[in-house]
Amino acid sequence: MASEFRGERLRQRHPLRRLIYGRSVIVILGLMLQFVLLFWFMVTLAERVPALLGGTAVLTAVMLCYVLNTRSNPSIKLSWCFIIAVLPVFGVVLYLYIQLDIGHRLEQKQLQKTLADSEKYIRDDPALLDQLRQEDGDFYNLAAYLRRSGFSVHANTDVTYFPVGEDKFAQMCIELEKAQKFIFLEYFFIGISGMWDQILEILRRKVQEGVEVRVMYDGTSTIAYLPHDYPQQLEKMGIRCKVFSPIRPLASTHYNNRDHRKILVVDGRTAFTGGVNLLDRYINRKPVFGHWKDTAVMVQGEAARSFTLMFLQMWNALEREPVYDQYLAPQSSAPFAQGCVIPYADSPLDRENVGEMVYLDMLNHARRYIYIMTPYLILDQEMLTAILFAAKRGVDVRIVLPGIPDKKYAYELAKNHYPELLEAGVRLYQYTPGFVHAKTFLSDDRQAVVGTINLDYRSLYLHFECAAYLYRVPALRDIKADFEDTMAKSRLVTQEDVKKRTLRSRLAGAVLKIAAPLM
């Protein structure tokens, strides 16, 4: 009861805290300031208006030239060019404030150093790679790409798929109880709730038994779900804790480059990932948008080691602590497990869009079908083209989306893609019972991805993400069965639905599309 009361108090402060800690205040004040200054110039400096307008035009031209020559996604560049052209002074300031953040440059250097230090711990199996080269050239090429990005392919790994958050949570508690050496948790959201209380009770007992426990969560958790001194509270319990990119009032660029990953590692032998955060809504204890549909996987065996390394890389990027050996010792594997697993991560600081590349590879190599579950459908041109091309090649492309959205703007943006997708033959499903938060791809009974990567710009370009690529593992049957069950509970979107879209909805989607890459 006490935790529920504390959680309720935090939620009551949620709107004000978002306002104070987010960029919204600066954006609104900046717009107001620009219009006030413009009015003042027009009234008091009428004779100098031509010069001021000329200077503004030169500044705008220089910034447009700069933005167009950056190495970002074309859609993102186009959105910034529109903002800078329409709001020349404020647009320039906003761009510099968000895109050229010095703190992120420092993070980039620290992360690069950490990745370089940990390179020697990446393990490869030459015999396995040679076997894959001979058996499946397409998969070998993807594995080679991921290895170039720092991620190894693993055999001897058992995979368990969880079609809802409740199943993941139940198994998670069982595995936490088995911990003997260490427990690592890295989550986008952790919040005072019944779910977290149950986990925390296990963590407390494990600390008393001599198990090392580390917890890392993204700074956005402090906006609504946790008090600012929560790391100190955990440290008093013997739990080491770090906050990724803490939120700072007014000066925060917290919507960019967040740690959106979800990782749990137990003793380096068992690891979890997927869409499930540590809040009650993710296990349907406190429904918010109807039934919360999420997915996750547990890997046991060699692949768990890669998730251990992933966690340590992020932890050490925040604070130099070059200790790896004791956590990365060889663990018992699952010698009779079929298939392969590649745990991988995506960073916004390395100019390599690993998450999107894996999705594109799956779309481009699909032969019979590809099924997708995603909460958001805010597509860049590359992703849209790949989906359309797959459907036009005769591949059965199906996308499962929320029936009850958590963000209205994302819902309207998704509808913008409906006409083109339906025309190409893509089948779109809206999950009638509630909200789909799963990030799952499945193709040809051969390959799947379960992780944290949404089909939107934020996940594909701006956040730290992670996932497990699954190749010919028995769990693919469970994933396919879950897709079939979910689609049976969903409503198929038709051309008639597109025609019935209101004028208000169409206008909202058209306007939002301009800024979609920045949302």
Disulfide bonds with the S-S distance in Angstrom:
none
